[in-house]
Amino acid sequence: MQSTVQPAQYFSILSQILFDQAQRSVKQQLHNFVKEDVRRFKETKKQFDKVREDMEIAQVKNAQAPRNKPHEVEEATSTLVTTRKCFRHLALDYVLQINVLQAKKKFEILDSMLSFMQAQYSLFQQGFNLLDEIDPYMKKLAAELDQLVIDSAVEKREMEHKHATIQQRVRTSAFSPVSFLILHIFPYLTLSFNSSLCLFLLF
């Protein structure tokens, strides 16, 4: 029994260790992805939204600039050109961050799942090796169990036969019931009385 319990306990501990390691690995990878890449994407988006608002304001000012005041028109146009360049630059960065995030998202998730699957594979492989080691013992135990069932059935038949024989003798015997019980039942019981005391009771 000890040969079976120890591998089972070891496999249970190993399973918990590998599961914890895989869980920490997956959580750490996803945490880094959210903390670094997603945060960078959000910062780029915030800058993009701000420059877009600045460009919209510059467009409105440029459209509303009085044409009879060349200085204000020139200033509004210059602001619009500068803001538009900045917007285009950040728009390219924003699109790049979106593409990188989408591509890395697939990679990070797939890599995390692969790490988890590798941990599971290692667990099942070691579990198979453990079971393979105790396979001879399990077969031996199964054979002993089969023999125990056979022996128990034989013993049961013998006891039933003895019981039937005793019942037959009780019906045909001249002994008193108490004397007969002492002769035929007491030898099968584990009592502290010795044989001399039993014989004394007969008489």
DRENPA-3360 file (N, C-alpha, C; in nm, 2 decimals, always signed):
BEGIN
1 = MQSTVQPA = +0.08/-0.12/+0.00/+0.00/+0.00/+0.00/+0.09/+0.13/+0.00 ~ +0.20/+0.12/+0.08/+0.29/+0.23/+0.08/+0.35/+0.26/-0.05 ~ +0.37/+0.16/-0.13/+0.43/+0.18/-0.27/+0.33/+0.25/-0.36 ~ +0.20/+0.25/-0.33/+0.10/+0.32/-0.41/+0.08/+0.46/-0.36 ~ +0.08/+0.48/-0.22/+0.05/+0.60/-0.16/+0.16/+0.71/-0.19 ~ +0.29/+0.67/-0.18/+0.40/+0.76/-0.19/+0.40/+0.82/-0.33 ~ +0.39/+0.74/-0.44/+0.38/+0.81/-0.58/+0.26/+0.90/-0.59 ~ +0.15/+0.86/-0.54/+0.03/+0.94/-0.55/+0.05/+1.08/-0.48;
9 = QYFSILSQ = +0.11/+1.07/-0.36/+0.14/+1.20/-0.29/+0.24/+1.28/-0.36 ~ +0.34/+1.22/-0.42/+0.44/+1.29/-0.49/+0.38/+1.36/-0.62 ~ +0.29/+1.28/-0.68/+0.23/+1.33/-0.80/+0.14/+1.45/-0.77 ~ +0.07/+1.44/-0.66/-0.02/+1.55/-0.61/+0.06/+1.68/-0.59 ~ +0.17/+1.66/-0.52/+0.26/+1.78/-0.49/+0.32/+1.84/-0.62 ~ +0.36/+1.75/-0.70/+0.42/+1.79/-0.83/+0.32/+1.86/-0.91 ~ +0.19/+1.81/-0.91/+0.09/+1.88/-0.99/+0.06/+2.02/-0.94 ~ +0.06/+2.04/-0.81/+0.03/+2.17/-0.75/+0.15/+2.27/-0.78;
17 = ILFDQAQR = +0.27/+2.22/-0.77/+0.39/+2.30/-0.80/+0.39/+2.35/-0.95 ~ +0.37/+2.25/-1.04/+0.37/+2.29/-1.18/+0.25/+2.38/-1.22 ~ +0.14/+2.36/-1.16/+0.02/+2.44/-1.18/+0.05/+2.59/-1.13 ~ +0.11/+2.60/-1.01/+0.14/+2.73/-0.96/+0.24/+2.80/-1.05 ~ +0.34/+2.73/-1.09/+0.45/+2.79/-1.18/+0.39/+2.84/-1.31 ~ +0.30/+2.75/-1.37/+0.24/+2.79/-1.50/+0.15/+2.91/-1.48 ~ +0.07/+2.91/-1.37/-0.02/+3.02/-1.35/+0.06/+3.15/-1.33 ~ +0.17/+3.14/-1.25/+0.25/+3.27/-1.23/+0.31/+3.31/-1.36;
25 = SVKQQLHN = +0.36/+3.22/-1.44/+0.42/+3.25/-1.57/+0.32/+3.32/-1.66 ~ +0.20/+3.26/-1.67/+0.10/+3.32/-1.76/+0.06/+3.46/-1.71 ~ +0.04/+3.47/-1.58/-0.01/+3.60/-1.52/+0.10/+3.70/-1.54 ~ +0.23/+3.66/-1.52/+0.34/+3.76/-1.53/+0.35/+3.81/-1.68 ~ +0.34/+3.72/-1.77/+0.35/+3.76/-1.91/+0.23/+3.86/-1.95 ~ +0.11/+3.82/-1.91/+0.00/+3.91/-1.94/+0.01/+4.04/-1.86 ~ +0.06/+4.04/-1.74/+0.08/+4.16/-1.67/+0.18/+4.25/-1.73 ~ +0.29/+4.20/-1.78/+0.39/+4.28/-1.85/+0.33/+4.34/-1.98;
33 = FVKEDVRR = +0.25/+4.26/-2.05/+0.19/+4.30/-2.17/+0.10/+4.42/-2.14 ~ +0.02/+4.41/-2.04/-0.08/+4.52/-2.01/+0.00/+4.64/-1.95 ~ +0.10/+4.61/-1.87/+0.17/+4.72/-1.80/+0.25/+4.81/-1.90 ~ +0.32/+4.74/-1.99/+0.41/+4.81/-2.08/+0.35/+4.85/-2.22 ~ +0.30/+4.75/-2.29/+0.25/+4.77/-2.43/+0.12/+4.85/-2.43 ~ +0.03/+4.80/-2.35/-0.10/+4.87/-2.34/-0.09/+5.01/-2.29 ~ -0.01/+5.03/-2.19/+0.01/+5.16/-2.13/+0.08/+5.25/-2.23 ~ +0.17/+5.20/-2.31/+0.24/+5.28/-2.42/+0.13/+5.32/-2.52;
41 = FKETKKQF = +0.05/+5.23/-2.56/-0.06/+5.25/-2.65/-0.15/+5.36/-2.60 ~ -0.19/+5.36/-2.48/-0.28/+5.46/-2.42/-0.22/+5.59/-2.42 ~ -0.09/+5.60/-2.39/-0.03/+5.73/-2.38/-0.02/+5.79/-2.52 ~ +0.01/+5.71/-2.62/+0.01/+5.75/-2.76/-0.12/+5.80/-2.81 ~ -0.23/+5.73/-2.77/-0.36/+5.77/-2.80/-0.40/+5.90/-2.74 ~ -0.36/+5.92/-2.61/-0.39/+6.05/-2.54/-0.32/+6.16/-2.62 ~ -0.20/+6.15/-2.65/-0.13/+6.25/-2.73/-0.19/+6.28/-2.86 ~ -0.23/+6.17/-2.93/-0.30/+6.18/-3.06/-0.43/+6.26/-3.05;
49 = DKVREDME = -0.51/+6.23/-2.95/-0.64/+6.30/-2.93/-0.62/+6.44/-2.90 ~ -0.51/+6.47/-2.82/-0.48/+6.62/-2.79/-0.44/+6.69/-2.91 ~ -0.35/+6.64/-2.99/-0.31/+6.71/-3.11/-0.42/+6.72/-3.21 ~ -0.51/+6.62/-3.22/-0.62/+6.63/-3.31/-0.72/+6.74/-3.27 ~ -0.74/+6.76/-3.14/-0.82/+6.87/-3.09/-0.75/+7.00/-3.12 ~ -0.62/+7.01/-3.11/-0.54/+7.13/-3.14/-0.55/+7.16/-3.29 ~ -0.55/+7.06/-3.37/-0.56/+7.08/-3.51/-0.70/+7.13/-3.55 ~ -0.80/+7.08/-3.49/-0.94/+7.12/-3.52/-0.96/+7.27/-3.47;
57 = IAQVKNAQ = -0.90/+7.30/-3.36/-0.91/+7.44/-3.31/-0.83/+7.54/-3.41 ~ -0.71/+7.49/-3.46/-0.63/+7.57/-3.56/-0.71/+7.58/-3.69 ~ -0.78/+7.48/-3.73/-0.86/+7.49/-3.85/-0.97/+7.59/-3.84 ~ -1.04/+7.59/-3.72/-1.14/+7.69/-3.70/-1.09/+7.83/-3.70 ~ -0.97/+7.85/-3.63/-0.91/+7.98/-3.62/-0.87/+8.03/-3.76 ~ -0.81/+7.94/-3.83/-0.77/+7.97/-3.97/-0.89/+8.01/-4.06 ~ -1.00/+7.94/-4.04/-1.12/+7.97/-4.12/-1.18/+8.10/-4.08 ~ -1.17/+8.14/-3.95/-1.23/+8.26/-3.90/-1.14/+8.38/-3.90;
65 = APRNKPHE = -1.02/+8.36/-3.94/-0.92/+8.47/-3.94/-0.97/+8.58/-4.04 ~ -0.97/+8.70/-4.00/-1.02/+8.81/-4.09/-0.92/+8.83/-4.21 ~ -0.97/+8.82/-4.33/-0.88/+8.83/-4.45/-0.82/+8.97/-4.47 ~ -0.88/+9.06/-4.40/-0.83/+9.20/-4.41/-0.72/+9.23/-4.32 ~ -0.68/+9.12/-4.24/-0.57/+9.14/-4.14/-0.47/+9.03/-4.18 ~ -0.38/+9.05/-4.27/-0.28/+8.95/-4.31/-0.20/+8.89/-4.20 ~ -0.17/+8.97/-4.10/-0.08/+8.92/-3.99/-0.15/+8.81/-3.92 ~ -0.28/+8.83/-3.89/-0.36/+8.72/-3.82/-0.38/+8.60/-3.91;
73 = VEEATSTL = -0.40/+8.62/-4.04/-0.42/+8.51/-4.13/-0.29/+8.43/-4.14 ~ -0.18/+8.50/-4.15/-0.05/+8.43/-4.15/-0.02/+8.35/-4.03 ~ -0.05/+8.41/-3.91/-0.03/+8.34/-3.79/-0.12/+8.22/-3.78 ~ -0.25/+8.23/-3.82/-0.34/+8.12/-3.81/-0.30/+8.01/-3.91 ~ -0.25/+8.05/-4.02/-0.21/+7.95/-4.12/-0.09/+7.88/-4.08 ~ +0.01/+7.95/-4.02/+0.13/+7.89/-3.97/+0.10/+7.79/-3.85 ~ +0.01/+7.83/-3.76/-0.03/+7.74/-3.65/-0.10/+7.62/-3.71 ~ -0.18/+7.64/-3.81/-0.25/+7.52/-3.87/-0.15/+7.43/-3.94;
81 = VTTRKCFR = -0.05/+7.48/-4.01/+0.05/+7.40/-4.08/+0.13/+7.32/-3.98 ~ +0.17/+7.39/-3.87/+0.25/+7.32/-3.77/+0.17/+7.21/-3.69 ~ +0.05/+7.25/-3.66/-0.04/+7.15/-3.59/-0.07/+7.03/-3.68 ~ -0.09/+7.06/-3.81/-0.12/+6.95/-3.90/+0.00/+6.85/-3.92 ~ +0.12/+6.91/-3.92/+0.24/+6.82/-3.93/+0.25/+6.73/-3.81 ~ +0.23/+6.80/-3.69/+0.24/+6.72/-3.57/+0.13/+6.61/-3.56 ~ +0.01/+6.65/-3.61/-0.10/+6.55/-3.61/-0.06/+6.43/-3.70 ~ -0.01/+6.46/-3.82/+0.03/+6.35/-3.91/+0.14/+6.26/-3.85;
89 = HLALDYVL = +0.23/+6.33/-3.78/+0.34/+6.25/-3.72/+0.28/+6.16/-3.61 ~ +0.20/+6.21/-3.52/+0.14/+6.13/-3.42/+0.04/+6.03/-3.47 ~ -0.03/+6.06/-3.58/-0.12/+5.97/-3.64/-0.04/+5.84/-3.69 ~ +0.08/+5.87/-3.75/+0.16/+5.75/-3.79/+0.20/+5.67/-3.67 ~ +0.24/+5.74/-3.56/+0.28/+5.67/-3.44/+0.16/+5.59/-3.38 ~ +0.05/+5.65/-3.38/-0.07/+5.59/-3.33/-0.11/+5.46/-3.40 ~ -0.11/+5.47/-3.54/-0.14/+5.36/-3.62/-0.03/+5.25/-3.60 ~ +0.09/+5.29/-3.58/+0.20/+5.19/-3.56/+0.17/+5.12/-3.42;
97 = QINVLQAK = +0.14/+5.20/-3.32/+0.11/+5.14/-3.19/-0.01/+5.04/-3.20 ~ -0.11/+5.07/-3.27/-0.22/+4.99/-3.29/-0.18/+4.85/-3.35 ~ -0.10/+4.86/-3.46/-0.06/+4.74/-3.53/+0.03/+4.66/-3.44 ~ +0.12/+4.72/-3.37/+0.22/+4.65/-3.28/+0.14/+4.58/-3.17 ~ +0.04/+4.66/-3.12/-0.04/+4.60/-3.01/-0.12/+4.48/-3.05 ~ -0.18/+4.49/-3.17/-0.26/+4.38/-3.22/-0.17/+4.26/-3.25 ~ -0.06/+4.28/-3.31/+0.03/+4.17/-3.34/+0.09/+4.11/-3.21 ~ +0.13/+4.19/-3.12/+0.19/+4.14/-3.00/+0.09/+4.07/-2.91;
105 = KKFEILDS = -0.04/+4.12/-2.92/-0.14/+4.06/-2.84/-0.16/+3.91/-2.87 ~ -0.16/+3.88/-3.00/-0.17/+3.75/-3.05/-0.05/+3.66/-3.00 ~ +0.07/+3.73/-3.01/+0.19/+3.66/-2.97/+0.20/+3.63/-2.82 ~ +0.16/+3.73/-2.74/+0.17/+3.72/-2.60/+0.07/+3.61/-2.55 ~ -0.05/+3.62/-2.60/-0.15/+3.52/-2.55/-0.11/+3.38/-2.59 ~ -0.07/+3.37/-2.72/-0.03/+3.24/-2.77/+0.09/+3.18/-2.69 ~ +0.19/+3.27/-2.66/+0.31/+3.23/-2.58/+0.27/+3.19/-2.44 ~ +0.18/+3.26/-2.38/+0.13/+3.22/-2.25/+0.06/+3.09/-2.25;
113 = MLSFMQAQ = -0.03/+3.07/-2.35/-0.10/+2.94/-2.36/+0.00/+2.83/-2.38 ~ +0.10/+2.85/-2.47/+0.20/+2.75/-2.49/+0.28/+2.71/-2.37 ~ +0.32/+2.81/-2.29/+0.39/+2.79/-2.16/+0.30/+2.70/-2.07 ~ +0.17/+2.73/-2.06/+0.08/+2.66/-1.98/+0.07/+2.51/-2.03 ~ +0.06/+2.50/-2.16/+0.05/+2.36/-2.22/+0.17/+2.28/-2.20 ~ +0.29/+2.35/-2.21/+0.41/+2.28/-2.18/+0.42/+2.23/-2.04 ~ +0.38/+2.31/-1.94/+0.37/+2.27/-1.80/+0.28/+2.15/-1.78 ~ +0.17/+2.16/-1.85/+0.07/+2.04/-1.84/+0.13/+1.92/-1.90;
121 = YSLFQQGF = +0.20/+1.93/-2.01/+0.27/+1.82/-2.07/+0.37/+1.76/-1.98 ~ +0.45/+1.84/-1.92/+0.55/+1.80/-1.82/+0.49/+1.72/-1.71 ~ +0.38/+1.78/-1.66/+0.31/+1.71/-1.55/+0.26/+1.57/-1.59 ~ +0.19/+1.56/-1.70/+0.14/+1.43/-1.74/+0.25/+1.34/-1.78 ~ +0.36/+1.39/-1.83/+0.47/+1.30/-1.86/+0.53/+1.24/-1.74 ~ +0.55/+1.32/-1.63/+0.61/+1.27/-1.51/+0.51/+1.18/-1.44 ~ +0.38/+1.21/-1.45/+0.28/+1.13/-1.39/+0.27/+0.99/-1.46 ~ +0.29/+0.99/-1.59/+0.30/+0.86/-1.67/+0.42/+0.78/-1.62;
129 = NLLDEIDP = +0.53/+0.85/-1.60/+0.66/+0.78/-1.56/+0.64/+0.72/-1.42 ~ +0.57/+0.79/-1.33/+0.54/+0.74/-1.20/+0.45/+0.62/-1.20 ~ +0.35/+0.63/-1.28/+0.26/+0.51/-1.29/+0.32/+0.39/-1.36 ~ +0.41/+0.42/-1.45/+0.48/+0.31/-1.52/+0.58/+0.24/-1.42 ~ +0.63/+0.32/-1.33/+0.72/+0.26/-1.23/+0.64/+0.17/-1.13 ~ +0.52/+0.20/-1.10/+0.45/+0.12/-1.00/+0.36/+0.02/-1.07 ~ +0.36/+0.02/-1.20/+0.28/-0.08/-1.28/+0.30/-0.22/-1.24 ~ +0.43/-0.27/-1.22/+0.44/-0.41/-1.17/+0.38/-0.43/-1.04;
137 = YMKKLAAE = +0.39/-0.34/-0.95/+0.33/-0.35/-0.81/+0.18/-0.36/-0.82 ~ +0.12/-0.27/-0.91/-0.02/-0.27/-0.92/-0.07/-0.41/-0.98 ~ +0.00/-0.46/-1.08/-0.03/-0.59/-1.13/-0.03/-0.70/-1.03 ~ +0.08/-0.69/-0.95/+0.10/-0.79/-0.84/-0.02/-0.78/-0.74 ~ -0.05/-0.66/-0.70/-0.16/-0.63/-0.61/-0.29/-0.68/-0.66 ~ -0.31/-0.66/-0.80/-0.44/-0.71/-0.86/-0.45/-0.86/-0.85 ~ -0.33/-0.93/-0.88/-0.33/-1.08/-0.87/-0.35/-1.13/-0.73 ~ -0.29/-1.06/-0.63/-0.32/-1.10/-0.49/-0.46/-1.07/-0.45;
145 = LDQLVIDS = -0.52/-0.97/-0.50/-0.66/-0.94/-0.48/-0.75/-1.05/-0.54 ~ -0.72/-1.09/-0.66/-0.80/-1.20/-0.72/-0.79/-1.33/-0.64 ~ -0.67/-1.35/-0.59/-0.65/-1.48/-0.51/-0.72/-1.46/-0.38 ~ -0.72/-1.34/-0.32/-0.79/-1.32/-0.20/-0.94/-1.34/-0.21 ~ -1.00/-1.30/-0.33/-1.14/-1.32/-0.36/-1.17/-1.47/-0.37 ~ -1.08/-1.54/-0.44/-1.10/-1.69/-0.45/-1.09/-1.76/-0.32 ~ -0.99/-1.72/-0.24/-0.97/-1.79/-0.11/-1.09/-1.76/-0.02 ~ -1.14/-1.63/-0.03/-1.26/-1.60/+0.05/-1.38/-1.68/+0.01;
153 = AVEKREME = -1.40/-1.70/-0.12/-1.51/-1.78/-0.17/-1.50/-1.92/-0.12 ~ -1.38/-1.98/-0.13/-1.36/-2.11/-0.08/-1.38/-2.13/+0.07 ~ -1.33/-2.03/+0.14/-1.36/-2.03/+0.29/-1.50/-2.02/+0.32 ~ -1.57/-1.94/+0.24/-1.72/-1.93/+0.27/-1.79/-2.06/+0.24 ~ -1.75/-2.13/+0.13/-1.81/-2.25/+0.10/-1.79/-2.36/+0.21 ~ -1.66/-2.36/+0.26/-1.62/-2.45/+0.37/-1.70/-2.42/+0.49 ~ -1.72/-2.29/+0.53/-1.80/-2.26/+0.65/-1.94/-2.30/+0.63 ~ -2.00/-2.28/+0.51/-2.14/-2.31/+0.49/-2.15/-2.47/+0.50;
161 = HKHATIQQ = -2.05/-2.54/+0.44/-2.06/-2.69/+0.45/-2.05/-2.73/+0.60 ~ -1.96/-2.67/+0.68/-1.95/-2.71/+0.82/-2.07/-2.67/+0.89 ~ -2.13/-2.56/+0.86/-2.26/-2.52/+0.92/-2.37/-2.62/+0.89 ~ -2.38/-2.66/+0.77/-2.48/-2.76/+0.73/-2.46/-2.89/+0.80 ~ -2.33/-2.93/+0.81/-2.29/-3.06/+0.88/-2.33/-3.05/+1.03 ~ -2.30/-2.94/+1.09/-2.33/-2.92/+1.23/-2.48/-2.92/+1.25 ~ -2.55/-2.85/+1.16/-2.70/-2.85/+1.18/-2.76/-3.00/+1.17 ~ -2.70/-3.08/+1.08/-2.74/-3.22/+1.06/-2.71/-3.30/+1.19;
169 = RVRTSAFS = -2.59/-3.27/+1.24/-2.56/-3.35/+1.36/-2.64/-3.31/+1.48 ~ -2.68/-3.18/+1.49/-2.76/-3.13/+1.60/-2.90/-3.21/+1.60 ~ -2.95/-3.22/+1.47/-3.08/-3.29/+1.46/-3.07/-3.44/+1.50 ~ -2.95/-3.50/+1.48/-2.94/-3.65/+1.50/-2.86/-3.68/+1.62 ~ -2.80/-3.58/+1.69/-2.72/-3.61/+1.81/-2.80/-3.62/+1.93 ~ -2.74/-3.70/+2.02/-2.81/-3.72/+2.15/-2.75/-3.62/+2.26 ~ -2.65/-3.55/+2.22/-2.59/-3.45/+2.31/-2.69/-3.34/+2.33 ~ -2.67/-3.28/+2.45/-2.76/-3.16/+2.48/-2.71/-3.04/+2.39;
177 = PVSFLILH = -2.79/-2.95/+2.36/-2.75/-2.83/+2.28/-2.63/-2.76/+2.33 ~ -2.62/-2.75/+2.46/-2.50/-2.68/+2.52/-2.38/-2.76/+2.50 ~ -2.38/-2.89/+2.52/-2.26/-2.97/+2.50/-2.22/-2.97/+2.35 ~ -2.32/-2.97/+2.26/-2.29/-2.98/+2.12/-2.22/-2.85/+2.08 ~ -2.27/-2.73/+2.13/-2.21/-2.60/+2.10/-2.07/-2.60/+2.14 ~ -2.04/-2.66/+2.26/-1.90/-2.66/+2.31/-1.81/-2.74/+2.22 ~ -1.86/-2.85/+2.18/-1.78/-2.94/+2.10/-1.76/-2.89/+1.96 ~ -1.86/-2.82/+1.90/-1.84/-2.79/+1.75/-1.83/-2.64/+1.73;
185 = IFPYLTLS = -1.87/-2.55/+1.82/-1.86/-2.41/+1.79/-1.74/-2.35/+1.86 ~ -1.72/-2.39/+1.99/-1.61/-2.32/+2.06/-1.47/-2.33/+2.00 ~ -1.44/-2.45/+1.93/-1.31/-2.45/+1.87/-1.28/-2.35/+1.76 ~ -1.39/-2.29/+1.71/-1.38/-2.18/+1.60/-1.37/-2.04/+1.66 ~ -1.39/-2.03/+1.79/-1.39/-1.90/+1.86/-1.26/-1.88/+1.93 ~ -1.22/-1.75/+1.93/-1.09/-1.71/+1.99/-1.12/-1.66/+2.14 ~ -1.15/-1.76/+2.23/-1.18/-1.73/+2.37/-1.06/-1.77/+2.45 ~ -1.05/-1.72/+2.57/-0.94/-1.75/+2.66/-0.95/-1.88/+2.73;
193 = FNSSLCLF = -1.07/-1.95/+2.72/-1.09/-2.08/+2.79/-1.00/-2.18/+2.72 ~ -0.94/-2.26/+2.80/-0.85/-2.37/+2.75/-0.94/-2.50/+2.73 ~ -0.88/-2.59/+2.67/-0.95/-2.72/+2.64/-1.00/-2.79/+2.76 ~ -0.92/-2.78/+2.86/-0.95/-2.86/+2.98/-1.08/-2.81/+3.05 ~ -1.10/-2.67/+3.04/-1.22/-2.61/+3.10/-1.34/-2.65/+3.02 ~ -1.32/-2.66/+2.89/-1.43/-2.70/+2.80/-1.48/-2.84/+2.83 ~ -1.38/-2.93/+2.85/-1.41/-3.07/+2.88/-1.48/-3.08/+3.02 ~ -1.43/-2.99/+3.11/-1.49/-2.99/+3.24/-1.64/-2.95/+3.23;
201 = LLF = -1.68/-2.86/+3.14/-1.81/-2.81/+3.13/-1.90/-2.92/+3.07 ~ -1.84/-3.01/+2.99/-1.92/-3.12/+2.93/-1.97/-3.21/+3.04 ~ -1.90/-3.23/+3.14/-1.94/-3.32/+3.24/-1.99/-3.25/+3.37;
% end
